[in-house]
Amino acid sequence: MTASRFPLAGKVALVTGGSRSIGAAIASRLAADGAAVAITYHSSPDKALRVTRAIQDAGGKAIALRADAGDPKAVRAAVAQTVEALGGIDILVNNAGIALGGPIEEISFEDYERMIAVNVTGVFVATQEAARHMKSGGRIIHIGSSTVRYVGFANASLYTLTKGAITGFNRSLVRDLGPKGITVNTVHPGPTDTDMNPDGGPVSRIVAPGIAVGRYGRAEEIASAVAYLASPEASFITGAELMADGGHTS
């Protein structure tokens, strides 16, 4: 085993919402780079099991933890279980998120509260708990959205509100955690083929013409950006916002 082939050997990663789409791709990539990986899931245990089994079949180490990202107690427990089962935590990827919305006049307060709980509070709690266990060299990586730079379609105000909160959180955290040797960065996926926004779906018909490279992104491409920020090569990068959007916001 060489450091160049397995740059994350000996590291432990927790990927929230790691049972499908971008989260599953991130978990698989970090495991392929040598990390032991824990993923959280809420309502898709079968998908979570497929992700962990694929990692294990490839010779890696992975566990799945049921945890609603909108439940602070469950998020804290997931971090604690990761530390207990895998021996620590070196990398946190705040990927879990939901997209509820509609015209601003019609968004229910219940939907607003749920979005804040999952997309903002869940990120805060996971970060706070993970930071308590991380040593120098730790990595915190948020999954944001290119909508913080450019939206291009209606009815996304609530979703963009939550992702904008993560952008500000990212900037401030670097001052808190930088002296401890922990980096904090955000990857902003653009239009990417996922369960929430499939290529060929209603949103893609609006945004696809504006993607400079002429196609939707793939989950594996977002995972590559995360893997770089998690690697030793990114040790001097913190507070960055990486647009992985095929030029959509250019």
C-alpha positions as a Python dict, from the first residue, in 0.01 Angstrom:
ca = {
    (1, 'M'): (0, 0, 0),
    (2, 'T'): (144, 337, -102),
    (3, 'A'): (47, 683, 15),
    (4, 'S'): (-9, 798, -343),
    (5, 'R'): (-248, 512, -418),
    (6, 'F'): (-426, 524, -82),
    (7, 'P'): (-389, 887, 35),
    (8, 'L'): (-651, 840, 309),
    (9, 'A'): (-512, 517, 455),
    (10, 'G'): (-560, 515, 833),
    (11, 'K'): (-824, 789, 821),
    (12, 'V'): (-1186, 767, 933),
    (13, 'A'): (-1459, 949, 742),
    (14, 'L'): (-1824, 1015, 823),
    (15, 'V'): (-2049, 1100, 528),
    (16, 'T'): (-2397, 1213, 623),
    (17, 'G'): (-2669, 1111, 382),
    (18, 'G'): (-2435, 859, 226),
    (19, 'S'): (-2685, 602, 102),
    (20, 'R'): (-2756, 748, -241),
    (21, 'S'): (-2656, 983, -520),
    (22, 'I'): (-2371, 1222, -434),
    (23, 'G'): (-2335, 1090, -77),
    (24, 'A'): (-2294, 731, -193),
    (25, 'A'): (-2038, 836, -453),
    (26, 'I'): (-1842, 1029, -191),
    (27, 'A'): (-1842, 738, 53),
    (28, 'S'): (-1725, 499, -218),
    (29, 'R'): (-1448, 732, -333),
    (30, 'L'): (-1315, 801, 16),
    (31, 'A'): (-1312, 427, 83),
    (32, 'A'): (-1129, 364, -244),
    (33, 'D'): (-869, 617, -127),
    (34, 'G'): (-814, 413, 189),
    (35, 'A'): (-1046, 563, 451),
    (36, 'A'): (-1270, 365, 681),
    (37, 'V'): (-1614, 510, 616),
    (38, 'A'): (-1933, 554, 815),
    (39, 'I'): (-2246, 672, 636),
    (40, 'T'): (-2575, 790, 777),
    (41, 'Y'): (-2914, 727, 625),
    (42, 'H'): (-3270, 801, 722),
    (43, 'S'): (-3526, 624, 504),
    (44, 'S'): (-3327, 402, 267),
    (45, 'P'): (-3165, 116, 463),
    (46, 'D'): (-3144, -109, 157),
    (47, 'K'): (-2948, 152, -36),
    (48, 'A'): (-2721, 213, 263),
    (49, 'L'): (-2650, -157, 288),
    (50, 'R'): (-2562, -175, -81),
    (51, 'V'): (-2313, 108, -39),
    (52, 'T'): (-2138, -46, 262),
    (53, 'R'): (-2138, -396, 114),
    (54, 'A'): (-1980, -269, -208),
    (55, 'I'): (-1706, -100, -7),
    (56, 'Q'): (-1651, -414, 201),
    (57, 'D'): (-1646, -637, -107),
    (58, 'A'): (-1372, -416, -248),
    (59, 'G'): (-1165, -472, 66),
    (60, 'G'): (-1261, -156, 252),
    (61, 'K'): (-1423, -91, 588),
    (62, 'A'): (-1767, 69, 610),
    (63, 'I'): (-2064, 91, 844),
    (64, 'A'): (-2414, 236, 802),
    (65, 'L'): (-2584, 430, 1079),
    (66, 'R'): (-2950, 522, 1086),
    (67, 'A'): (-2977, 890, 1174),
    (68, 'D'): (-3223, 1158, 1072),
    (69, 'A'): (-3009, 1460, 985),
    (70, 'G'): (-3283, 1683, 1123),
    (71, 'D'): (-3265, 1524, 1469),
    (72, 'P'): (-2976, 1667, 1674),
    (73, 'K'): (-2972, 1370, 1913),
    (74, 'A'): (-2946, 1126, 1622),
    (75, 'V'): (-2666, 1326, 1461),
    (76, 'R'): (-2469, 1340, 1785),
    (77, 'A'): (-2518, 966, 1828),
    (78, 'A'): (-2393, 900, 1474),
    (79, 'V'): (-2070, 1086, 1542),
    (80, 'A'): (-2023, 900, 1870),
    (81, 'Q'): (-2092, 565, 1702),
    (82, 'T'): (-1841, 644, 1428),
    (83, 'V'): (-1572, 722, 1683),
    (84, 'E'): (-1650, 411, 1884),
    (85, 'A'): (-1673, 170, 1592),
    (86, 'L'): (-1392, 304, 1374),
    (87, 'G'): (-1156, 452, 1628),
    (88, 'G'): (-1195, 823, 1568),
    (89, 'I'): (-1300, 1073, 1304),
    (90, 'D'): (-1069, 1258, 1067),
    (91, 'I'): (-1303, 1361, 786),
    (92, 'L'): (-1661, 1486, 806),
    (93, 'V'): (-1861, 1536, 488),
    (94, 'N'): (-2185, 1721, 556),
    (95, 'N'): (-2378, 1590, 260),
    (96, 'A'): (-2726, 1514, 396),
    (97, 'G'): (-2984, 1753, 260),
    (98, 'I'): (-3338, 1783, 132),
    (99, 'A'): (-3508, 2014, -117),
    (100, 'L'): (-3854, 2141, -34),
    (101, 'G'): (-3992, 2455, -184),
    (102, 'G'): (-4237, 2627, -412),
    (103, 'P'): (-4355, 2986, -448),
    (104, 'I'): (-4254, 3186, -144),
    (105, 'E'): (-4617, 3269, -67),
    (106, 'E'): (-4706, 2900, -50),
    (107, 'I'): (-4419, 2745, 146),
    (108, 'S'): (-4554, 2602, 469),
    (109, 'F'): (-4382, 2686, 793),
    (110, 'E'): (-4352, 2312, 857),
    (111, 'D'): (-4149, 2273, 537),
    (112, 'Y'): (-3935, 2570, 638),
    (113, 'E'): (-3865, 2418, 979),
    (114, 'R'): (-3780, 2080, 828),
    (115, 'M'): (-3541, 2233, 575),
    (116, 'I'): (-3365, 2434, 844),
    (117, 'A'): (-3346, 2127, 1068),
    (118, 'V'): (-3183, 1906, 805),
    (119, 'N'): (-2983, 2147, 591),
    (120, 'V'): (-2861, 2387, 860),
    (121, 'T'): (-2903, 2252, 1213),
    (122, 'G'): (-2787, 1906, 1110),
    (123, 'V'): (-2471, 2052, 959),
    (124, 'F'): (-2401, 2261, 1269),
    (125, 'V'): (-2449, 1970, 1509),
    (126, 'A'): (-2244, 1723, 1305),
    (127, 'T'): (-1964, 1976, 1270),
    (128, 'Q'): (-1965, 2068, 1638),
    (129, 'E'): (-1955, 1705, 1748),
    (130, 'A'): (-1693, 1597, 1496),
    (131, 'A'): (-1467, 1891, 1579),
    (132, 'R'): (-1457, 1776, 1941),
    (133, 'H'): (-1292, 1453, 1828),
    (134, 'M'): (-1075, 1574, 1541),
    (135, 'K'): (-702, 1615, 1565),
    (136, 'S'): (-469, 1827, 1356),
    (137, 'G'): (-510, 1727, 993),
    (138, 'G'): (-887, 1696, 1023),
    (139, 'R'): (-1110, 1783, 732),
    (140, 'I'): (-1464, 1923, 733),
    (141, 'I'): (-1626, 1943, 392),
    (142, 'H'): (-1974, 2080, 332),
    (143, 'I'): (-2184, 2003, 27),
    (144, 'G'): (-2345, 2329, -73),
    (145, 'S'): (-2505, 2426, -402),
    (146, 'S'): (-2426, 2645, -700),
    (147, 'T'): (-2761, 2812, -632),
    (148, 'V'): (-2577, 3037, -385),
    (149, 'R'): (-2415, 3195, -693),
    (150, 'Y'): (-2684, 3155, -959),
    (151, 'V'): (-3026, 2990, -958),
    (152, 'G'): (-3189, 3039, -1298),
    (153, 'F'): (-3529, 2895, -1205),
    (154, 'A'): (-3813, 2978, -968),
    (155, 'N'): (-3932, 2821, -643),
    (156, 'A'): (-3586, 2754, -493),
    (157, 'S'): (-3576, 3037, -239),
    (158, 'L'): (-3601, 2815, 69),
    (159, 'Y'): (-3339, 2568, -55),
    (160, 'T'): (-3104, 2852, -147),
    (161, 'L'): (-3157, 3012, 194),
    (162, 'T'): (-3027, 2698, 365),
    (163, 'K'): (-2728, 2660, 135),
    (164, 'G'): (-2642, 3027, 180),
    (165, 'A'): (-2630, 2967, 554),
    (166, 'I'): (-2372, 2693, 500),
    (167, 'T'): (-2163, 2929, 289),
    (168, 'G'): (-2140, 3177, 575),
    (169, 'F'): (-2078, 2901, 829),
    (170, 'N'): (-1789, 2776, 616),
    (171, 'R'): (-1617, 3115, 609),
    (172, 'S'): (-1637, 3168, 983),
    (173, 'L'): (-1538, 2817, 1088),
    (174, 'V'): (-1192, 2849, 936),
    (175, 'R'): (-1100, 3101, 1207),
    (176, 'D'): (-1220, 2870, 1484),
    (177, 'L'): (-1062, 2551, 1357),
    (178, 'G'): (-759, 2668, 1161),
    (179, 'P'): (-541, 2702, 1473),
    (180, 'K'): (-623, 2339, 1552),
    (181, 'G'): (-501, 2225, 1212),
    (182, 'I'): (-850, 2145, 1083),
    (183, 'T'): (-953, 2268, 740),
    (184, 'V'): (-1307, 2362, 639),
    (185, 'N'): (-1422, 2383, 278),
    (186, 'T'): (-1739, 2369, 73),
    (187, 'V'): (-1805, 2199, -259),
    (188, 'H'): (-2092, 2356, -451),
    (189, 'P'): (-2234, 2107, -699),
    (190, 'G'): (-2404, 2252, -1002),
    (191, 'P'): (-2667, 2064, -1200),
    (192, 'T'): (-2584, 1703, -1117),
    (193, 'D'): (-2774, 1385, -1197),
    (194, 'T'): (-2921, 1287, -858),
    (195, 'D'): (-3245, 1155, -712),
    (196, 'M'): (-3349, 1512, -627),
    (197, 'N'): (-3254, 1662, -965),
    (198, 'P'): (-3231, 1394, -1231),
    (199, 'D'): (-3086, 1458, -1574),
    (200, 'G'): (-3392, 1488, -1794),
    (201, 'G'): (-3613, 1600, -1508),
    (202, 'P'): (-3819, 1922, -1492),
    (203, 'V'): (-3534, 2136, -1359),
    (204, 'S'): (-3286, 2004, -1614),
    (205, 'R'): (-3499, 2128, -1901),
    (206, 'I'): (-3453, 2479, -1765),
    (207, 'V'): (-3089, 2477, -1656),
    (208, 'A'): (-2923, 2237, -1899),
    (209, 'P'): (-2885, 2492, -2180),
    (210, 'G'): (-2680, 2711, -1945),
    (211, 'I'): (-2421, 2446, -1854),
    (212, 'A'): (-2100, 2541, -2033),
    (213, 'V'): (-1978, 2184, -2082),
    (214, 'G'): (-2311, 2086, -2232),
    (215, 'R'): (-2419, 1816, -1988),
    (216, 'Y'): (-2524, 1740, -1632),
    (217, 'G'): (-2258, 1645, -1382),
    (218, 'R'): (-2212, 1296, -1241),
    (219, 'A'): (-2207, 1214, -871),
    (220, 'E'): (-1858, 1067, -911),
    (221, 'E'): (-1730, 1404, -1032),
    (222, 'I'): (-1850, 1576, -716),
    (223, 'A'): (-1690, 1295, -515),
    (224, 'S'): (-1357, 1363, -685),
    (225, 'A'): (-1364, 1723, -565),
    (226, 'V'): (-1442, 1609, -211),
    (227, 'A'): (-1165, 1348, -221),
    (228, 'Y'): (-911, 1612, -315),
    (229, 'L'): (-1013, 1842, -29),
    (230, 'A'): (-996, 1544, 209),
    (231, 'S'): (-647, 1451, 94),
    (232, 'P'): (-311, 1555, 239),
    (233, 'E'): (-250, 1754, -79),
    (234, 'A'): (-518, 2004, 25),
    (235, 'S'): (-362, 2081, 365),
    (236, 'F'): (-321, 2453, 283),
    (237, 'I'): (-674, 2498, 147),
    (238, 'T'): (-936, 2617, 393),
    (239, 'G'): (-1232, 2850, 363),
    (240, 'A'): (-1259, 2766, -6),
    (241, 'E'): (-1578, 2731, -205),
    (242, 'L'): (-1524, 2500, -498),
    (243, 'M'): (-1779, 2528, -778),
    (244, 'A'): (-1821, 2190, -944),
    (245, 'D'): (-2086, 2300, -1189),
    (246, 'G'): (-1967, 2254, -1546),
    (247, 'G'): (-1944, 2630, -1585),
    (248, 'H'): (-2312, 2687, -1503),
    (249, 'T'): (-2236, 2990, -1285),
    (250, 'S'): (-1969, 3136, -1512),
}
